[in-house]
Amino acid sequence: MKCALCGRKMKIRSPFCPSCSSRLLRSPISACEKCHSALSGRRRLCEQCRGRKNYFDRFYNLGYYAKGMGEIIRKVKFREERKLALGLGRMMGKILKRENREYNYIIPIPMSPKRFHERGFNQAYEIAKGVAKTMGVKLRADLLEKRDTIAFEQLNRVQRRREVKKAFKSTKKIGKAKGASILLVDDVFTTGTTVNAVAHLLKTGGALIVDAGVIAR
């Protein structure tokens, strides 16, 4: 295998060599207790988390977009590197297993039919497959749907919040979420609007716990 970042040949089965892993997975000295964004000073929560109700319970991220993980996300997202996405999911699954996290379902953030037709690939689903396989948990992609909307990347924070509210909907199978402990999986967490909206839907559907796991914060 080769390291997905530096290209170095490795004997271990991992997306990254030990050197890149230590750099990519390093956390900031001070971070928001809810979404892990870097903080300055002694604050416990970032501005976004102080100003909204978060519907996800716990949050996990492998690394930070600005610290090299952005290149990895671009490879997964735009080059359709399924093996890398699966490997990242396995890495996340191993970390969650070590922390003794238990879930009934692993759920990827859904992609709209139009976007899936254009790309032919949902990176969140591929990552979620790796998590589910490693943890031995059922992968479900049938509880939620996403309508065709403007690409969120093109919107500012206020526009994104407005669009996200109408972007996702529950399916007829949302009843399966009742009483369940769920891990939501996505590739990147930017403002958290998407994850929060989907977590809200699942909580409304009766989910007991909704955690969120992403590759990059």
C-alpha positions as CSV (number, residue, x, y, z in Angstrom):
1,M,0.0,0.0,0.0
2,K,0.9,3.6,-0.5
3,C,0.2,6.5,1.9
4,A,-2.7,8.5,0.4
5,L,-1.0,11.8,1.2
6,C,2.8,11.4,0.6
7,G,2.8,8.3,-1.6
8,R,5.3,6.4,0.6
9,K,5.1,2.6,0.4
10,M,3.8,1.0,3.5
11,K,3.6,-2.6,4.9
12,I,0.7,-1.7,7.2
13,R,-3.0,-1.6,6.0
14,S,-3.8,2.1,6.6
15,P,-4.7,5.1,4.5
16,F,-1.6,7.0,5.9
17,C,2.0,6.3,6.9
18,P,2.8,6.9,10.6
19,S,4.4,10.3,9.8
20,C,1.4,11.6,7.9
21,S,-1.0,10.1,10.5
22,S,0.7,12.0,13.4
23,R,0.3,15.3,11.4
24,L,-3.2,14.8,10.0
25,L,-4.8,13.4,13.1
26,R,-3.4,16.0,15.5
27,S,-6.0,17.9,17.4
28,P,-5.7,21.6,18.4
29,I,-4.7,22.5,21.9
30,S,-8.1,24.1,22.6
31,A,-11.3,23.0,20.7
32,C,-15.1,23.4,21.0
33,E,-16.5,20.7,23.2
34,K,-19.4,20.2,20.8
35,C,-18.0,20.4,17.3
36,H,-14.2,20.3,17.9
37,S,-13.5,23.6,16.0
38,A,-10.2,25.3,17.1
39,L,-10.7,27.9,19.8
40,S,-8.6,30.7,21.3
41,G,-8.8,31.5,25.0
42,R,-10.7,29.5,27.6
43,R,-14.1,29.3,25.9
44,R,-15.8,25.9,26.0
45,L,-18.0,26.3,22.9
46,C,-17.5,28.0,19.5
47,E,-19.7,30.9,18.4
48,Q,-21.8,28.6,16.2
49,C,-22.5,26.1,18.9
50,R,-23.3,28.8,21.4
51,G,-25.8,30.4,19.0
52,R,-27.8,27.3,18.0
53,K,-29.4,24.1,19.4
54,N,-27.3,21.1,18.3
55,Y,-29.3,17.9,17.8
56,F,-26.3,15.6,17.4
57,D,-25.0,14.3,20.7
58,R,-21.3,13.5,20.3
59,F,-19.0,14.4,17.5
60,Y,-15.9,12.7,16.0
61,N,-13.5,13.8,13.4
62,L,-10.3,12.2,12.1
63,G,-8.6,15.4,11.3
64,Y,-8.8,19.0,10.1
65,Y,-9.4,20.3,6.6
66,A,-6.9,23.1,6.9
67,K,-4.1,20.8,8.1
68,G,-3.7,18.6,5.1
69,M,-6.9,16.6,5.3
70,G,-8.4,18.9,2.7
71,E,-6.3,17.2,0.0
72,I,-7.6,13.8,1.1
73,I,-11.2,15.0,1.0
74,R,-10.7,16.3,-2.6
75,K,-9.3,12.9,-3.6
76,V,-12.3,11.1,-2.2
77,K,-14.9,13.6,-3.4
78,F,-13.8,14.4,-6.9
79,R,-11.6,11.5,-7.9
80,E,-14.1,8.9,-6.7
81,E,-11.4,7.0,-4.8
82,R,-13.6,4.3,-3.2
83,K,-10.8,2.3,-1.6
84,L,-9.5,5.4,0.2
85,A,-13.0,6.3,1.4
86,L,-13.5,2.8,2.7
87,G,-10.1,2.9,4.4
88,L,-10.9,6.2,6.1
89,G,-14.2,4.6,7.3
90,R,-12.3,1.7,8.7
91,M,-10.0,4.0,10.5
92,M,-12.9,5.9,12.1
93,G,-14.6,2.6,13.0
94,K,-11.4,1.4,14.8
95,I,-11.3,4.6,16.8
96,L,-14.9,4.3,17.8
97,K,-14.5,0.6,18.8
98,R,-11.6,1.5,21.0
99,E,-13.8,4.1,22.7
100,N,-16.5,1.3,23.2
101,R,-19.1,3.2,21.2
102,E,-22.1,1.1,20.2
103,Y,-24.7,1.8,17.6
104,N,-27.8,0.2,16.1
105,Y,-27.2,1.8,12.7
106,I,-24.6,3.7,10.7
107,I,-26.3,6.2,8.4
108,P,-24.5,8.2,5.7
109,I,-25.7,11.8,4.9
110,P,-27.8,11.2,1.8
111,M,-27.1,12.7,-1.7
112,S,-29.8,14.1,-4.0
113,P,-30.7,11.9,-7.0
114,K,-29.5,14.7,-9.4
115,R,-26.1,15.0,-7.7
116,F,-25.7,11.2,-7.5
117,H,-26.6,10.9,-11.2
118,E,-24.0,13.5,-12.0
119,R,-21.3,12.0,-9.8
120,G,-22.2,8.4,-9.7
121,F,-20.8,8.2,-6.2
122,N,-21.7,9.3,-2.7
123,Q,-18.5,9.6,-0.7
124,A,-20.4,9.6,2.6
125,Y,-21.9,6.2,1.8
126,E,-18.5,4.8,0.9
127,I,-17.0,6.1,4.1
128,A,-20.0,4.7,6.1
129,K,-19.5,1.3,4.6
130,G,-16.0,1.2,6.1
131,V,-17.3,2.3,9.5
132,A,-20.1,-0.2,9.5
133,K,-17.9,-3.2,8.4
134,T,-15.3,-2.4,11.0
135,M,-17.8,-2.0,13.8
136,G,-20.1,-4.8,12.7
137,V,-23.1,-2.5,12.6
138,K,-25.9,-2.4,10.1
139,L,-25.6,0.3,7.4
140,R,-28.9,2.0,6.6
141,A,-29.4,4.5,3.8
142,D,-33.2,4.1,3.6
143,L,-34.4,6.3,6.4
144,L,-33.7,9.7,4.9
145,E,-33.7,11.3,1.4
146,K,-32.3,14.5,0.0
147,R,-34.2,16.7,-2.5
148,D,-32.4,18.3,-5.4
149,T,-31.2,21.7,-4.2
150,I,-28.5,24.3,-4.9
151,A,-25.1,22.9,-4.0
152,F,-24.4,24.0,-0.4
153,E,-20.8,24.8,-1.2
154,Q,-22.0,27.8,-3.2
155,L,-24.0,29.3,-0.3
156,N,-23.1,31.5,2.6
157,R,-24.1,30.5,6.1
158,V,-27.5,32.1,6.2
159,Q,-28.4,30.7,2.7
160,R,-27.2,27.3,3.6
161,R,-29.3,27.2,6.8
162,R,-32.4,28.1,4.8
163,E,-31.8,25.6,2.0
164,V,-30.9,22.7,4.4
165,K,-34.2,23.0,6.2
166,K,-36.0,22.0,3.0
167,A,-33.3,19.7,1.5
168,F,-33.8,16.6,3.7
169,K,-36.9,14.5,4.4
170,S,-37.7,11.3,6.2
171,T,-38.8,8.2,4.3
172,K,-41.6,5.8,5.2
173,K,-39.0,3.7,7.1
174,I,-38.1,6.5,9.6
175,G,-39.9,4.4,12.3
176,K,-36.9,2.2,12.3
177,A,-35.0,5.0,14.1
178,K,-37.3,4.8,17.1
179,G,-35.2,4.1,20.2
180,A,-32.1,3.6,18.2
181,S,-28.5,4.8,18.7
182,I,-27.2,6.1,15.4
183,L,-23.9,7.3,13.9
184,L,-24.3,9.8,11.1
185,V,-21.3,9.8,8.7
186,D,-20.1,12.5,6.3
187,D,-16.9,13.5,4.6
188,V,-16.5,17.0,6.0
189,F,-18.1,19.2,8.7
190,T,-18.0,22.9,7.7
191,T,-20.8,24.9,9.5
192,G,-22.5,21.8,10.8
193,T,-25.8,22.9,9.3
194,T,-26.2,19.7,7.3
195,V,-25.4,17.3,10.1
196,N,-27.6,19.2,12.6
197,A,-30.6,19.2,10.2
198,V,-30.3,15.4,9.6
199,A,-29.8,14.7,13.3
200,H,-33.0,16.7,14.0
201,L,-34.9,14.6,11.5
202,L,-33.7,11.4,13.2
203,K,-34.5,12.7,16.7
204,T,-37.9,13.7,15.5
205,G,-38.3,10.2,14.1
206,G,-37.6,8.8,17.6
207,A,-33.8,8.2,17.6
208,L,-32.4,8.0,21.1
209,I,-28.8,8.9,20.3
210,V,-27.5,10.6,17.2
211,D,-23.7,11.0,17.0
212,A,-21.8,12.4,14.1
213,G,-18.5,11.2,12.6
214,V,-16.7,13.0,9.8
215,I,-13.3,12.7,8.1
216,A,-12.4,16.4,8.3
217,R,-13.5,19.3,10.5
